């Protein structure tokens, strides 16, 4: 999967969330760690180890 592209889509609000399954996590983290907007994207753990990443909206 092209995680850089998915993160860009999330940042541009073309998608609402990015789902990362446990077996994808390490590959995703390599890209996410260097992503320039990572501080504005939060992950929420789900049952089964899936993580949903969403853009943090100012309230």
Buried (B, 14 or more C-beta within 10 A) or exposed (E): EEBEEBBBBBBEEEBEBBEBEEEBBEEBEEBBEEBEEBEEBEBEEEEEEBBBBBBEEEE
